[in-house]
Amino acid sequence: MTTRAGMLLAAGALVAGTATVLPASAAPRPEPTPRPIAPLVWSGCATSAYPKLQCATLRVPLNHDDPAGRGITLALTRIPHSAKESQGPLLVNPGGPGGSGRTLAGYVAASLPAAVAAQYDVIGFDPRGVGRSEPALDCRPGHFEPVRPDSLPSGAEAEQQGVERARAFAAACGEKYADVLPYIDTVSTARDMDAVREALGAPRLNYLGYSYGTYLGAVYARLYPERVRRFALDSVVNPQGVWYEDNLAQDLAFDTRHKDFMAWVARQNATYGLGSDPAAVEAAWYRMRDALRETPAGGKVGPGELEDTYLPGGYYDGYWPSLAGAFSAYVNDANAVPLTRVYESYAAPDKASDNGYSVYTSVQCRDAKWPRDWNTWRTDNWNVHAKAPFATWNNAWYNAPCAFWPVDSLTPPDVTNDEVAPVLILQATDDAATPYEGAVALRRMVRGSSLVVEEGGGNHGVTLAGNDCLDEYLADYLATGTVPRGDGLSEADVVCEALPEPKPVTASSAARNGSAPGGAAVDRTGGTVVDRTGGAVLHGLLGHVR
């Protein structure tokens, strides 16, 4: 699931274009002789936050199996190493698919211990189709403009309206990008990563990938095991459910996480006044949803937009105080202004989110097979909705273009790997976007890997977000290449305690402190206080799995 405020069972691999299925035991076939890659030319592109940031572009083949054919451009950033000796490039990816990684380089370099960051050239990039890479996709501008039809179909006519809307998006992508869509996929992006490695003159690659970036990293490691140096994968996509099954699993996990939020609101009844019974608080949230169907808040927040707004709370509990304040204002004070403001902060569409969604669908629909019979979608989503009503149908419509995608799907790689250097996997047990089972599966599939678990944590993207225990394991791995080893009797090699849950925020405390713990806070009058702690900044950069 990719928020707009800001996805895997196969026995072989298909490389985009004229590729061949590879059995899990086979080495990747020899690639066509590529055109020589020119050294990168870096120039300053400093920002106030990252004054040492540099930028470059790299030309790569649209179709890696036709290296002399049409080229596309990747946009790169770098924070150069400052130590006397370098450990090479550390490529970073924020997930998505469709997330821009250019700013993440600066964040990672600034968030790692200075002595570790100094040893690396931290490299960010916009993957093919994304952001400042060219061409940048935008299939159907305005597809998410409010107010959309209610995501929950009220009958056959409403469902058909959603189907036609999804079909229109798929058709628009096919009409605008027919020559490009066959090459917007994870394997092609992994091959782009290797082109970046070559352009940097590095024999092997270091990597930190979040969310979908974990799957991208696992695919790269499958294609180029001998070129993997140190790979850290944070919040892991299940490589046995790409992508249809993974999305259904997300629906269940997001509903559970939404209930965790409702329970937190109930524990903060003294602040938010929504009651002390979690079930009653949840019932009030669904009554708010029903009311917005009749009268959208601010003329822009209907039921679908409400779900979009509260989904980020499933990724990061630092948003809970803001979301609770808006919820309380709407229910207790009949004040819709805070709700409109959190929608504008976390979920309102813009050009970047239109681009991100276009790439998201292009990658996921191309990567793996999706049901082409809408009856399958209907049956599966109503079955899951009965257990998990929070966002099941919202997510179904988000992915529904894949039922009508104009390009045939590939077969995803089997990322089982017994040739790669030790990989560090980091995962929260209660992560909704990439449930814990995915990390356990990858741990078993990649020989020599190590799993560091945040026990009881529910956030998505857990390193460089304030948990010192997790960050120490990441920093030690990047510094030395050493992974922690458990006793072999449990799934996790080591366990870190989760961060404390966020504290409630009142208007008076926000005014007094100047910021809110863990996220931008909205008080019941609609005032907004922006928090710039590490967790909030990181989660604003991640291209979340949707």
C-alpha positions as CSV (number, residue, x, y, z in Angstrom):
1,M,0.0,0.0,0.0
2,T,1.5,3.4,-0.9
3,T,0.1,6.3,0.9
4,R,-0.6,9.4,-1.1
5,A,0.5,11.8,1.9
6,G,3.4,10.4,0.8
7,M,3.6,-4.7,-2.3
8,L,5.5,-13.0,-4.2
9,L,5.1,-17.5,-5.1
10,A,7.0,-18.3,-8.2
11,A,9.7,-20.7,-9.3
12,G,11.5,-18.6,-11.8
13,A,12.6,-15.1,-12.8
14,L,11.6,-13.1,-15.8
15,V,13.6,-10.1,-16.9
16,A,11.5,-7.4,-18.6
17,G,11.5,-7.6,-22.3
18,T,12.7,-10.8,-24.1
19,A,13.7,-12.7,-21.0
20,T,14.0,-16.3,-20.0
21,V,12.5,-18.0,-16.9
22,L,15.3,-19.0,-14.5
23,P,14.9,-21.9,-12.0
24,A,15.8,-21.1,-8.5
25,S,19.0,-23.1,-8.7
26,A,20.3,-21.5,-11.9
27,A,22.7,-18.7,-12.2
28,P,21.4,-15.6,-14.1
29,R,22.1,-16.0,-17.8
30,P,24.8,-13.8,-19.4
31,E,23.6,-10.3,-20.2
32,P,24.0,-8.6,-23.6
33,T,27.1,-6.6,-23.9
34,P,26.1,-3.1,-22.7
35,R,27.2,0.2,-24.0
36,P,30.1,1.7,-21.9
37,I,28.7,3.7,-19.0
38,A,30.2,7.1,-18.7
39,P,31.5,8.2,-15.2
40,L,29.0,10.2,-13.3
41,V,29.3,14.0,-13.3
42,W,28.3,15.4,-9.9
43,S,27.3,19.0,-9.2
44,G,26.1,20.7,-6.1
45,C,22.4,20.7,-5.4
46,A,22.5,21.6,-1.7
47,T,19.4,22.1,0.4
48,S,19.1,23.8,3.7
49,A,18.7,20.4,5.4
50,Y,21.5,18.7,3.4
51,P,24.1,21.3,2.3
52,K,26.6,18.7,1.0
53,L,24.1,17.1,-1.3
54,Q,25.2,16.5,-4.9
55,C,23.3,15.5,-8.0
56,A,24.0,13.6,-11.2
57,T,22.1,11.8,-13.9
58,L,22.7,8.4,-15.5
59,R,21.6,7.1,-18.9
60,V,20.5,3.5,-18.9
61,P,18.7,1.3,-21.5
62,L,14.9,1.2,-21.4
63,N,15.2,-2.5,-22.2
64,H,18.4,-4.0,-20.7
65,D,18.1,-6.8,-23.2
66,D,18.6,-4.2,-26.0
67,P,21.4,-2.0,-24.6
68,A,21.9,-0.2,-27.9
69,G,18.2,0.8,-28.0
70,R,16.3,3.6,-26.4
71,G,17.7,5.1,-23.3
72,I,16.1,6.6,-20.2
73,T,17.6,8.8,-17.5
74,L,17.9,8.2,-13.8
75,A,18.2,11.1,-11.3
76,L,20.8,10.5,-8.6
77,T,22.0,12.2,-5.4
78,R,25.0,11.8,-3.3
79,I,26.5,12.7,0.1
80,P,30.2,12.0,-0.5
81,H,32.3,10.1,2.0
82,S,34.6,12.2,4.2
83,A,36.8,9.6,5.8
84,K,40.3,8.9,4.4
85,E,39.2,5.4,3.3
86,S,35.8,4.7,1.8
87,Q,33.7,1.5,2.0
88,G,32.1,2.4,-1.3
89,P,28.6,3.4,-2.3
90,L,25.6,2.9,0.0
91,L,22.6,3.0,-2.3
92,V,19.3,3.8,-0.5
93,N,15.7,3.2,-1.5
94,P,12.5,4.4,0.3
95,G,10.1,1.8,-1.1
96,G,6.8,2.2,-2.9
97,P,7.1,1.2,-5.6
98,G,7.1,4.7,-6.8
99,G,8.9,6.4,-4.0
100,S,11.5,9.1,-4.8
101,G,14.8,8.4,-3.1
102,R,16.8,11.5,-3.9
103,T,16.2,13.2,-0.5
104,L,16.7,9.9,1.4
105,A,20.4,10.0,0.8
106,G,20.7,13.2,2.8
107,Y,18.6,11.8,5.6
108,V,20.4,8.5,5.9
109,A,23.8,10.2,5.9
110,A,22.7,12.6,8.6
111,S,21.0,9.9,10.7
112,L,23.8,7.3,10.8
113,P,26.5,7.8,13.3
114,A,28.9,10.3,11.8
115,A,31.9,7.9,11.9
116,V,29.9,5.3,9.9
117,A,28.3,7.8,7.4
118,A,31.8,9.2,6.7
119,Q,32.9,5.9,5.3
120,Y,30.3,5.8,2.6
121,D,29.1,7.7,-0.5
122,V,25.4,7.6,0.3
123,I,23.6,7.4,-3.0
124,G,19.9,8.2,-3.5
125,F,18.0,7.7,-6.8
126,D,14.6,8.1,-8.4
127,P,13.9,4.7,-9.9
128,R,12.8,4.5,-13.5
129,G,9.5,6.4,-14.0
130,V,9.8,8.3,-10.7
131,G,10.3,11.9,-9.9
132,R,13.1,13.6,-11.7
133,S,14.0,10.5,-13.7
134,E,12.9,10.7,-17.3
135,P,10.3,9.8,-18.5
136,A,8.3,10.4,-15.3
137,L,4.9,8.7,-15.5
138,D,1.6,10.4,-14.8
139,C,-1.1,8.2,-16.3
140,R,-4.2,10.0,-15.3
141,P,-3.7,13.3,-13.5
142,G,-6.4,14.0,-11.0
143,H,-7.4,10.3,-10.5
144,F,-7.6,10.9,-6.7
145,E,-9.1,14.3,-6.7
146,P,-11.8,14.5,-4.0
147,V,-14.5,13.6,-3.5
148,R,-14.2,10.1,-4.8
149,P,-17.0,7.6,-4.8
150,D,-17.3,5.7,-1.5
151,S,-14.7,2.9,-1.5
152,L,-17.3,0.5,0.0
153,P,-19.7,-0.5,-2.8
154,S,-23.3,0.0,-1.8
155,G,-24.6,-2.2,-4.6
156,A,-23.9,-3.5,-8.1
157,E,-24.1,0.0,-9.7
158,A,-21.6,1.5,-7.2
159,E,-19.2,-1.5,-7.7
160,Q,-19.4,-1.1,-11.5
161,Q,-18.6,2.6,-11.1
162,G,-15.4,1.6,-9.3
163,V,-14.6,-1.0,-11.9
164,E,-14.9,1.5,-14.7
165,R,-12.8,4.0,-12.9
166,A,-10.0,1.4,-12.5
167,R,-10.3,0.4,-16.1
168,A,-10.0,4.0,-17.2
169,F,-6.8,4.4,-15.2
170,A,-5.3,1.3,-16.8
171,A,-6.4,2.4,-20.3
172,A,-4.9,5.9,-19.8
173,C,-1.5,4.3,-18.8
174,G,-1.6,2.1,-21.9
175,E,-2.4,5.0,-24.2
176,K,0.3,7.3,-22.8
177,Y,3.1,4.9,-22.1
178,A,2.6,1.8,-24.4
179,D,6.3,1.8,-25.3
180,V,7.5,2.2,-21.7
181,L,5.2,0.0,-19.6
182,P,6.8,-3.3,-20.5
183,Y,10.0,-2.1,-18.8
184,I,8.6,-0.6,-15.6
185,D,9.1,-3.5,-13.2
186,T,11.3,-4.6,-10.3
187,V,13.8,-6.7,-12.3
188,S,14.5,-3.8,-14.7
189,T,14.9,-1.5,-11.7
190,A,17.4,-4.0,-10.1
191,R,19.4,-4.0,-13.3
192,D,19.4,-0.1,-13.1
193,M,20.9,-0.5,-9.7
194,D,23.7,-2.5,-11.2
195,A,24.2,0.2,-13.8
196,V,24.5,2.7,-11.0
197,R,27.1,0.5,-9.3
198,E,29.1,0.3,-12.6
199,A,28.9,4.0,-13.1
200,L,30.3,4.5,-9.6
201,G,33.2,2.2,-10.4
202,A,32.4,-0.1,-7.5
203,P,33.0,-3.8,-7.7
204,R,30.2,-4.5,-5.1
205,L,27.2,-2.6,-3.8
206,N,26.1,-1.7,-0.3
207,Y,22.3,-1.0,0.2
208,L,19.7,0.1,2.6
209,G,16.1,-0.6,1.4
210,Y,12.9,0.1,3.2
211,S,9.5,-1.5,2.5
212,Y,9.2,-2.3,-1.2
213,G,12.9,-1.5,-1.3
214,T,13.5,-4.8,0.6
215,Y,12.0,-6.8,-2.3
216,L,14.0,-4.7,-4.8
217,G,17.1,-5.5,-2.8
218,A,16.3,-9.2,-2.6
219,V,15.8,-9.3,-6.4
220,Y,19.1,-7.6,-7.0
221,A,20.8,-10.1,-4.7
222,R,19.2,-12.9,-6.7
223,L,20.4,-11.5,-10.0
224,Y,23.9,-10.4,-8.8
225,P,24.9,-12.3,-5.6
226,E,28.6,-11.8,-6.2
227,R,28.1,-8.0,-6.3
228,V,26.4,-7.8,-2.9
229,R,28.6,-6.4,-0.1
230,R,26.3,-5.3,2.7
231,F,22.5,-5.2,2.3
232,A,20.2,-4.0,5.1
233,L,16.5,-4.6,4.5
234,D,14.0,-2.8,6.7
235,S,10.3,-3.8,6.9
236,V,10.2,-6.7,4.6
237,V,7.8,-7.5,1.7
238,N,6.7,-11.2,1.8
239,P,8.5,-12.7,-1.2
240,Q,5.9,-15.5,-1.3
241,G,2.8,-13.3,-2.0
242,V,3.7,-10.8,-4.7
243,W,1.5,-8.9,-5.2
244,Y,-2.2,-9.9,-5.0
245,E,-1.9,-12.1,-1.9
246,D,0.3,-9.6,-0.1
247,N,-2.3,-7.0,-0.5
248,L,-5.0,-9.2,1.0
249,A,-2.7,-9.9,3.9
250,Q,-2.2,-6.1,4.4
251,D,-5.9,-5.6,4.7
252,L,-6.1,-7.8,7.7
253,A,-3.0,-6.3,9.3
254,F,-4.1,-2.7,8.7
255,D,-7.4,-3.4,10.4
256,T,-5.6,-4.8,13.4
257,R,-3.4,-1.8,13.5
258,H,-6.4,0.6,13.2
259,K,-7.9,-1.2,16.2
260,D,-4.6,-0.6,18.1
261,F,-5.1,3.1,17.4
262,M,-8.7,3.0,18.6
263,A,-7.5,1.3,21.8
264,W,-4.9,4.0,22.3
265,V,-7.5,6.7,21.8
266,A,-9.7,5.0,24.4
267,R,-6.7,5.0,26.9
268,Q,-6.5,8.8,26.3
269,N,-10.1,9.5,27.0
270,A,-9.1,12.3,29.4
271,T,-7.6,14.1,26.4
272,Y,-9.9,13.2,23.5
273,G,-13.2,12.6,25.2
274,L,-14.2,9.7,22.9
275,G,-14.8,7.1,25.6
276,S,-12.7,4.5,27.3
277,D,-14.1,1.5,25.5
278,P,-12.1,0.7,22.3
279,A,-15.1,-0.9,20.6
280,A,-17.2,2.2,21.3
281,V,-14.4,4.5,20.0
282,E,-14.2,2.4,16.8
283,A,-18.0,2.5,16.4
284,A,-17.8,6.3,16.6
285,W,-15.1,6.3,13.9
286,Y,-17.4,4.4,11.6
287,R,-20.3,6.7,12.4
288,M,-18.0,9.6,11.4
289,R,-17.3,7.7,8.1
290,D,-21.0,7.3,7.5
291,A,-21.6,11.0,8.1
292,L,-18.9,12.0,5.7
293,R,-20.7,10.1,2.9
294,E,-23.5,12.5,3.2
295,T,-21.5,15.7,3.9
296,P,-17.8,15.6,3.1
297,A,-15.7,17.6,5.4
298,G,-14.6,20.8,3.8
299,G,-16.1,19.6,0.6
300,K,-13.2,17.3,0.2
301,V,-13.1,14.5,2.8
302,G,-15.6,11.7,2.1
303,P,-15.3,8.1,3.2
304,G,-12.5,7.2,0.8
305,E,-10.5,10.3,1.7
306,L,-11.1,9.6,5.4
307,E,-9.5,6.1,5.0
308,D,-6.6,7.7,3.0
309,T,-6.1,10.1,6.0
310,Y,-6.1,7.4,8.7
311,L,-4.0,4.8,6.8
312,P,-0.7,6.7,7.6
313,G,-1.5,5.9,11.3
314,G,-1.1,2.3,10.3
315,Y,2.4,3.0,9.2
316,Y,3.6,5.3,12.0
317,D,2.0,5.8,15.4
318,G,3.6,9.3,15.7
319,Y,0.6,10.4,13.6
320,W,-1.9,9.2,16.2
321,P,-2.1,12.4,18.2
322,S,-3.0,14.4,15.1
323,L,-5.5,11.9,13.9
324,A,-7.1,11.6,17.3
325,G,-7.4,15.3,17.7
326,A,-9.2,15.6,14.3
327,F,-11.4,12.7,15.2
328,S,-12.3,14.2,18.6
329,A,-13.0,17.6,17.1
330,Y,-15.4,16.2,14.5
331,V,-17.3,14.0,16.9
332,N,-17.4,16.1,20.1
333,D,-17.3,19.7,18.7
334,A,-18.9,19.3,15.2
335,N,-15.7,20.9,13.9
336,A,-14.5,19.5,10.6
337,V,-11.6,21.9,10.2
338,P,-9.0,19.7,11.9
339,L,-10.1,16.7,9.8
340,T,-9.7,18.7,6.6
341,R,-6.2,19.8,7.8
342,V,-4.9,16.3,8.5
343,Y,-6.3,15.1,5.2
344,E,-4.3,17.9,3.5
345,S,-1.2,17.0,5.5
346,Y,-1.3,13.2,5.1
347,A,-3.4,12.3,2.1
348,A,-4.3,15.1,-0.3
349,P,-3.2,14.2,-3.9
350,D,-0.6,16.3,-5.8
351,K,1.6,15.8,-8.8
352,A,4.2,13.8,-6.9
353,S,1.5,11.3,-5.6
354,D,0.0,11.0,-9.1
355,N,3.5,10.1,-10.3
356,G,4.0,7.7,-7.5
357,Y,0.7,5.9,-8.1
358,S,1.4,5.6,-11.8
359,V,4.7,3.9,-11.1
360,Y,3.2,1.8,-8.3
361,T,0.6,0.3,-10.6
362,S,3.0,0.0,-13.5
363,V,5.4,-2.0,-11.4
364,Q,3.0,-4.2,-9.4
365,C,0.7,-5.0,-12.4
366,R,3.8,-5.9,-14.5
367,D,5.7,-7.8,-11.9
368,A,3.3,-10.6,-11.2
369,K,0.0,-12.1,-12.2
370,W,-3.3,-10.6,-10.9
371,P,-6.7,-12.1,-11.4
372,R,-8.3,-10.9,-14.6
373,D,-11.8,-12.0,-13.6
374,W,-13.4,-9.3,-11.5
375,N,-15.6,-12.0,-9.8
376,T,-12.4,-13.2,-8.1
377,W,-11.7,-9.7,-6.7
378,R,-15.3,-9.3,-5.6
379,T,-15.3,-12.6,-3.7
380,D,-11.9,-12.2,-2.1
381,N,-12.4,-8.6,-1.0
382,W,-15.9,-9.2,0.5
383,N,-14.5,-12.1,2.4
384,V,-11.6,-10.1,3.8
385,H,-13.8,-7.1,4.4
386,A,-16.0,-9.2,6.7
387,K,-13.0,-9.6,9.0
388,A,-11.2,-6.3,8.3
389,P,-13.5,-3.5,7.2
390,F,-11.2,-0.6,7.8
391,A,-9.5,-0.3,4.4
392,T,-10.1,-3.6,2.5
393,W,-12.1,-2.0,-0.3
394,N,-10.0,1.1,-0.4
395,N,-7.0,-1.1,-1.1
396,A,-8.9,-3.1,-3.6
397,W,-9.7,-0.1,-5.7
398,Y,-6.1,1.1,-5.3
399,N,-4.9,-2.1,-7.0
400,A,-7.9,-2.7,-9.3
401,P,-6.2,-1.3,-12.4
402,C,-4.1,-4.5,-12.4
403,A,-7.3,-6.4,-13.4
404,F,-7.3,-4.5,-16.6
405,W,-3.6,-3.8,-17.2
406,P,-2.7,-3.4,-20.8
407,V,0.7,-5.2,-20.5
408,D,1.0,-8.9,-19.7
409,S,2.4,-9.8,-16.3
410,L,5.8,-11.4,-15.7
411,T,6.7,-14.2,-13.3
412,P,8.5,-12.9,-10.3
413,P,11.9,-14.2,-9.3
414,D,12.4,-16.8,-6.7
415,V,14.6,-14.8,-4.3
416,T,15.9,-17.9,-2.5
417,N,19.6,-17.3,-2.2
418,D,22.5,-19.3,-0.9
419,E,25.3,-17.4,-2.6
420,V,25.0,-13.9,-1.1
421,A,27.1,-12.3,1.7
422,P,25.2,-12.0,5.0
423,V,22.1,-9.8,4.8
424,L,20.7,-7.9,7.7
425,I,16.9,-7.9,8.0
426,L,15.1,-5.6,10.4
427,Q,11.4,-5.9,11.2
428,A,8.7,-4.8,13.7
429,T,6.4,-7.6,14.9
430,D,3.2,-5.6,14.4
431,D,4.0,-3.8,11.1
432,A,0.8,-3.6,9.1
433,A,2.2,-2.7,5.7
434,T,4.7,-5.5,5.6
435,P,3.6,-8.1,8.1
436,Y,6.1,-9.9,10.2
437,E,5.7,-13.2,8.4
438,G,7.4,-11.7,5.3
439,A,10.6,-11.0,7.3
440,V,10.6,-14.6,8.7
441,A,10.1,-16.0,5.1
442,L,13.0,-14.0,3.7
443,R,15.2,-14.9,6.7
444,R,14.6,-18.6,5.7
445,M,15.1,-18.0,2.0
446,V,18.4,-16.1,2.2
447,R,21.1,-18.3,3.7
448,G,23.3,-16.6,6.2
449,S,20.9,-13.7,6.8
450,S,20.1,-12.3,10.2
451,L,16.8,-11.1,11.6
452,V,16.6,-8.2,14.1
453,V,13.1,-7.8,15.5
454,E,11.4,-4.9,17.2
455,E,9.2,-6.8,19.6
456,G,5.7,-5.2,19.9
457,G,6.5,-2.4,17.5
458,G,3.9,-1.5,14.9
459,N,5.7,1.1,12.8
460,H,6.8,0.5,9.2
461,G,10.4,1.6,8.7
462,V,12.1,1.1,12.0
463,T,15.8,2.0,11.6
464,L,17.0,5.6,11.8
465,A,13.6,6.5,13.4
466,G,14.6,6.8,17.0
467,N,15.1,3.2,18.3
468,D,18.7,3.2,19.5
469,C,18.9,-0.6,19.7
470,L,17.9,-1.2,16.1
471,D,20.2,1.6,14.9
472,E,23.2,0.1,16.7
473,Y,22.8,-3.2,14.9
474,L,22.5,-1.3,11.6
475,A,25.5,0.9,12.3
476,D,27.6,-2.0,13.4
477,Y,26.7,-4.0,10.3
478,L,27.6,-1.1,8.0
479,A,30.8,-0.5,9.8
480,T,32.1,-4.1,10.1
481,G,29.9,-6.4,8.0
482,T,29.0,-8.4,11.1
483,V,25.5,-9.6,11.6
484,P,24.1,-10.8,15.0
485,R,23.6,-14.5,15.5
486,G,21.0,-16.1,17.7
487,D,20.8,-19.5,19.2
488,G,19.0,-21.0,16.2
489,L,16.0,-21.9,18.3
490,S,13.9,-18.9,17.4
491,E,12.9,-16.9,14.3
492,A,14.7,-13.8,15.5
493,D,18.5,-13.6,16.0
494,V,18.1,-10.7,18.4
495,V,15.2,-8.7,19.8
496,C,14.9,-5.0,20.5
497,E,12.2,-3.4,22.6
498,A,9.7,-1.2,20.8
499,L,9.6,2.5,21.4
500,P,7.0,3.8,23.9
501,E,3.6,4.6,22.4
502,P,3.0,8.3,21.6
503,K,1.7,10.7,24.2
504,P,-1.6,12.5,23.7
505,V,-1.3,16.1,22.6
506,T,-3.6,18.9,23.8
507,A,-3.8,22.4,22.5
508,S,-2.2,23.7,25.6
509,S,0.8,21.3,25.6
510,A,1.3,21.9,21.9
511,A,1.5,25.6,22.4
512,R,3.7,25.2,25.4
513,N,6.2,22.8,23.9
514,G,6.2,24.1,20.3
515,S,5.9,20.6,18.9
516,A,4.1,17.3,19.3
517,P,5.6,14.0,20.3
518,G,6.0,11.9,17.3
519,G,4.1,13.7,14.6
520,A,2.3,16.8,13.4
521,A,-0.4,17.5,16.0
522,V,-3.8,18.9,15.3
523,D,-5.6,20.2,18.2
524,R,-9.4,20.4,18.4
525,T,-9.6,23.9,17.2
526,G,-7.7,23.0,14.0
527,G,-4.3,24.4,14.9
528,T,-1.4,22.4,13.5
529,V,2.0,22.0,15.1
530,V,4.7,20.3,13.0
531,D,7.1,17.9,14.6
532,R,10.4,17.3,12.9
533,T,11.8,14.4,14.9
534,G,13.6,11.6,13.1
535,G,10.6,9.3,12.9
536,A,8.3,11.9,11.4
537,V,10.9,13.0,8.8
538,L,11.7,9.4,7.8
539,H,8.1,8.4,7.4
540,G,7.5,11.5,5.2
541,L,10.3,10.2,2.9
542,L,9.3,6.5,2.7
543,G,7.4,5.4,-0.4
544,H,5.1,3.1,1.6
545,V,3.9,-0.2,0.3
546,R,0.2,0.1,-0.5
